Amino acid sequence: MNITKKTEGSTLTLALEGRLDTTTSPQLEAEVKSSAEGVKSLIFDISGLEYISSAGLRVLLSAQKMMNKQGDMTVTGANEAIMEIFDVTGFVDLLNIK
């Protein structure tokens, strides 16, 4: 998985490409933890994401809980397959998906 990071003021955008699974989720988790200080708006651009596993969902949920304390989080660019995973798992109710 590739992570492209872009910071504009207090907004952090993380663009994800590839697969977010058990192997790659620790990489994303570390990136979120190391980059989130002072961030008021966290955006995950997942338009390049091909697959997300439960481990990836856990990282998104963890990021959402953290951002509830310091700002807001948005998930953008979900393809049809990933939206179906969000639907089935109930994540459509937990995350701000655009």
Secondary structure per residue as TSV (DSSP state, phi and psi in degrees):
chain	resnum	aa	ss	phi	psi
A	1	M	-	360.0	141.1
A	2	N	E	-107.6	138.1
A	3	I	E	-119.8	122.0
A	4	T	E	-109.2	124.3
A	5	K	E	-107.7	133.2
A	6	K	E	-137.1	127.4
A	7	T	E	-115.1	130.3
A	8	E	E	-132.2	104.4
A	9	G	T	62.0	-122.2
A	10	S	T	-99.9	17.6
A	11	T	E	-106.5	127.6
A	12	L	E	-115.4	125.0
A	13	T	E	-111.6	127.0
A	14	L	E	-114.2	112.4
A	15	A	E	-94.9	125.0
A	16	L	E	-108.9	137.4
A	17	E	E	-131.7	138.3
A	18	G	E	105.0	-135.0
A	19	R	E	-118.2	129.7
A	20	L	E	-106.1	99.5
A	21	D	S	-139.3	-165.3
A	22	T	T	-57.4	-35.2
A	23	T	T	-74.3	-39.1
A	24	T	T	-100.5	-15.5
A	25	S	H	-61.6	-35.7
A	26	P	H	-60.9	-32.9
A	27	Q	H	-63.3	-45.5
A	28	L	H	-67.8	-41.6
A	29	E	H	-59.4	-44.0
A	30	A	H	-64.2	-40.1
A	31	E	H	-63.8	-43.9
A	32	V	H	-63.0	-47.5
A	33	K	H	-63.1	-39.6
A	34	S	H	-79.2	-19.5
A	35	S	H	-108.4	-9.1
A	36	A	-	-84.4	-9.8
A	37	E	T	-63.5	126.4
A	38	G	T	81.7	-1.5
A	39	V	-	-80.6	128.8
A	40	K	S	-100.1	-24.2
A	41	S	E	-137.2	119.7
A	42	L	E	-111.5	124.8
A	43	I	E	-118.9	125.7
A	44	F	E	-101.4	113.4
A	45	D	E	-93.9	105.7
A	46	I	E	-106.6	22.8
A	47	S	E	-62.7	-24.2
A	48	G	E	-96.2	6.3
A	49	L	E	-84.2	128.9
A	50	E	E	-92.8	-28.7
A	51	Y	E	-156.6	145.5
A	52	I	E	-135.7	132.0
A	53	S	-	-102.3	-179.7
A	54	S	H	-61.5	-32.3
A	55	A	H	-64.8	-39.1
A	56	G	H	-67.5	-40.1
A	57	L	H	-61.6	-38.7
A	58	R	H	-62.1	-40.6
A	59	V	H	-64.6	-41.9
A	60	L	H	-63.8	-41.3
A	61	L	H	-65.1	-41.7
A	62	S	H	-62.1	-42.5
A	63	A	H	-64.7	-38.7
A	64	Q	H	-62.9	-44.3
A	65	K	H	-61.4	-41.2
A	66	M	H	-64.8	-43.9
A	67	M	H	-72.4	-23.3
A	68	N	H	-59.8	-27.1
A	69	K	H	-87.2	-21.8
A	70	Q	H	-129.5	-1.0
A	71	G	S	166.5	-137.2
A	72	D	E	-135.0	162.6
A	73	M	E	-134.8	138.5
A	74	T	E	-130.6	141.2
A	75	V	E	-112.6	123.0
A	76	T	E	-123.3	156.1
A	77	G	-	80.3	19.1
A	78	A	-	-66.8	130.4
A	79	N	-	-78.9	177.3
A	80	E	H	-61.0	-43.0
A	81	A	H	-64.7	-42.3
A	82	I	H	-71.8	-36.7
A	83	M	H	-61.2	-36.3
A	84	E	H	-64.3	-40.2
A	85	I	H	-63.9	-43.7
A	86	F	H	-60.6	-40.0
A	87	D	H	-63.6	-52.5
A	88	V	H	-62.3	-37.2
A	89	T	H	-86.7	-7.8
A	90	G	T	84.0	6.5
A	91	F	H	-68.6	-17.5
A	92	V	H	-62.7	-25.6
A	93	D	H	-89.0	-16.6
A	94	L	H	-98.0	-29.3
A	95	L	S	-111.9	152.8
A	96	N	-	-87.9	99.8
A	97	I	B	-107.3	126.3
A	98	K	-	-122.4	360.0
